[in-house]
Amino acid sequence: MKQSLSALILLSFLFTLQIFADSKQDDKVELIISDPKKKPEGSWGKEADEVDAFQDIKIIDDLSEENTIARMEEARNHFNTSLASYKSSEKLIKDKKEARENEIRPQDKYEWQVKAREMEYEREYKRISLEGRKNSVMELVKGMTAMDKIENPNAVTSQVYIDLKASIYREYIKHQLRMKNYNQAMDMIEQYLNLGDSFKRESEPHKLLAICYEFNERQASKYKKEYIARKFRRKKNQELLLYSELAYGKDSNQYKRIVTRIGPIDGPDEDELLNPNSSVISNTSTAPSSMTPPPSEKKENSEEKDVTPK
């Protein structure tokens, strides 16, 4: 009788824990916008090894200044090198997997030995992929630096300049998100959206920005900074609404479902957001004016662990 009662109490406790866990995860961005049929648009849905290289810079009258052309070519070369670098790492992983497909290891006599070997291989693949991403990010940062040096007013408003800048931004954002460097990705997404109205009309950046804001919301909640948590929750929900409107339309069931899920958008007023004493997370509310990440960020890009506070 006592054993049955103990078992019943344990089951009840576990059930309560599960309900609590579910409620904590219920507002995650991935759950709110869950739609397996919806594919990311354009290059957003491609890994770096699938993206086409940026073709030769077309020499047009407005870009005829020698230094401008040189900087544009330099930026393009760094962009293409970043693609080739990651593509090389993915090919290395593919070659290793194919070579090991029919590999026979007589020393692996037991199932646990086989699984241990497979886990070792997976760690190796992840290490190669991570190294490829880091090398790609380094090239992209060099490309940003080259573009920052272009001052020709006709050049910086030309379509070829904006397209190249957008291409560099996209790849940088995707790599940083894959490495869970949400703050670096967030700053660059905000700059990407400021490139022009056509970029603001893309749905995918708004979804990715919502994920970055969600990370900061949870970090703020973790450290009991409820004001900051509310600020990022508001920004997250605004981006979710923009994403669903652009991806599906305001009259769609998906948009209405997301509106129902997130509820009223609450949070600090705009004048409160200007309070310099309100922020506890550095470099999270305003994107830097320059394309090039600050020196501290370049160092962080070379580290495997997530750079944000735990």
Secondary structure, 3 states (H helix, E strand, C coil): CHHHHHHHHHHHHHHHHHHHHHHHHCCCHHHHCCCCCCCCCHHHHCCHHHCCCCCCCCCCHHHCCHHHHHHHHHHHHHHHHHHHHHHHHHHHHHHHHHHHCCCCCCCCCCHHHHHHHHHHHHHHHHHHHHHHHHHHHHHHHHHHHHHHCCCCHHHHCCHHHHHHHHHHHHHHHHHHHHCCCHHHHHHHHHHHHCCCHHHHCCCHHHHHHHHHHHHHHHHHHHCCCHHHHHHHHHHHHHHHHHHHHHHHCCCCHHHHHHHHHHCCCCCCCHHHHCCCCCCCCCCCCCCCCCCCCCHHHHHHHCCCCCCCCC
